[in-house]
Amino acid sequence: MSAPFLTAIHLAPLGEGRYRSRFEAPWYQGRGAFGGVVAGQLLRAMEHLVADPGRPVRSLTVHFCAPAAQGEAEVRGRIERAGKLVSVLSAVEGLHPVASVDFTVHFFHALPRPADRPGAHYLRTGCSRWAGEGFTEDFQELWTEEGELLAQCRQCIAVLG
């Protein structure tokens, strides 16, 4: 990363998961800031929230709901879920976004597996929860009769407005 880009994604901590950011004219195209600058600021906020270099970012999805206007903005972030291996965070810049949807599927084996006998039974487990403040999650797993995890599916919906 170049030093000017690091300056462009710099955040000033305001406390309680809130950060002050700025969008400057050199980082503009069309009606707003380059998406990489917006995404970089959101990523920085989430890195500050996790505060653990041993938990690197594996995936980032950003929905651009409106152009980022020149001047100051506030980034608000929160940890939605923190597990042993995976943390799910959300961040919003400004007040324009209404909702964010994250859908993830992990396959641990190619399906169908050649070793599976015809008529093999699978167990599907899961849960849905409404976690207040506009966040809901649906989680499903597919298991063999022998207790081997084959796949996971997770959908997160966060109402951000």
N, C-alpha and C positions, 0 to 999 in steps of 0.2 A: 504494500500500500504506500502511496506517496504521502508526504507530510501534508499537502493541501487537502487531500481527501480526509485524512485523520482529523484535521481542523474542522472540516465541513460536517463531520458526524459527531463532533464533541458535544457532550451533554453536561449540564451543570445540575448536580443533585439538589432537589428541593425538599426531600424527605418523603417517607411513606410511599415509595414506589413512583414518585413523580420527579420529572427532570425537565429542565428548560433547554430548548434547542433553538437554533436560528437557521433560516434559509436565506442565503445571499445570492445576488444576481449572477455572479460568475457560474453558479451551479444550476442555472435555469435553462430550460428548453421549452418552447411553446408557452403554455399558460402556467407552468409550475416548475418546481425543482425536479431534477433527474430522479427517477425512481430508485436508483442505487443509493442516493443520499438519504432518501426517506427510509428505505429498508435498513441502511447502515445505522441510522439513529435508533430505529426500533430494536435492532439486534444488540446495540450497545446497552440499551436500557435493560434488556433481558439478561445480558451478561452480568451487569451490575447486580441484578436481583438474585441470580444464582450464586454469584461470588465464589465460585469454585473452579479453578483452572483444570481440575481433573474431570470436569463434566463439560466437554466441548460440545458445541452446537452440531447436531447431526442433520437437521432439516429446518428450513425457514420458509414459511409461506406468507406472502404479503398480499393483501387485497387493497388496491388503490381506488378508493371510493370518490376522491375529489382531488384536484390539483393542490399541491402544497404552496401556500401563498408566501410571498417574501416577508421576512421579519421573524419575530419570535413565535414560538409554539411551545406547547406543553406535551410531553410524552408521559402517559400513565401506563404502568405495567403491573402485572401481578402473577404470582405463581398459582396456576389453577390446580395443579396436582404435582406432587413430588414423590417419586417412588425410588426404589433402590437403584434401578438402572435408567429410568427415563423420567424427565420432568417435562410438564406441559405448561407453557407460559403464554400469556397474551399481552399485547401492548397496543395502544392506540395513540395516534398523534392528532391533536386537534379534536374537534367535536363532530366531524362529518360522518365517520363510519357508523353503520347501524348494526351489522352483524358480521361474524366471521365463522366460517365452517371449516373444520379440519377433518378429513377422512383418511384413515390409514389402514392398510391391510398388510400383514406380514405372513408369508408362507414359509414354514420351516422345512418343508419337503415338497417335492414335485407331486402334484395330485392329478390323477389317481396314481398311487404307488404300485409298481409292478408286483411287489410281494404280497399285496392285499388279496385275500381270498374273495371269490365272488360272494356277495351277500354280507360282507363285513359290516358290522354296526359301528356307528360313531356317536359320540356324546357331544351335544352342543350345550355349552353353559354360557351364562352371561348375566348382565344386569344393566338396568337403565336407572339413572338417577338425575334428579333435579337438585342442583347444588346451590340454589338461591342466587340472587343478584344476576340473573340472566344467563346462567351457565347450565347446560345439560350435557350429559355424556351417555353414550350407548356403547357397551363393550360385549363382544362375543368371542368365544373360543371353540375350536373343534378338536376333540380328543379321540384317540383310538380306544378300543376296549381295554388295551393293556396299559393305558395311562400315559400315552405319548402325545404331546401337544403337536398338532399339525399346522394350525393356523390361528391367527388372532385378527380381529377386526375392531376398530375403534372409530367412533364418530363423536366429535365435539362440536357443540354449537354455543357460541357466546354472543349474547346481545350486548353490544358495546355502547349503545347510545344512552 
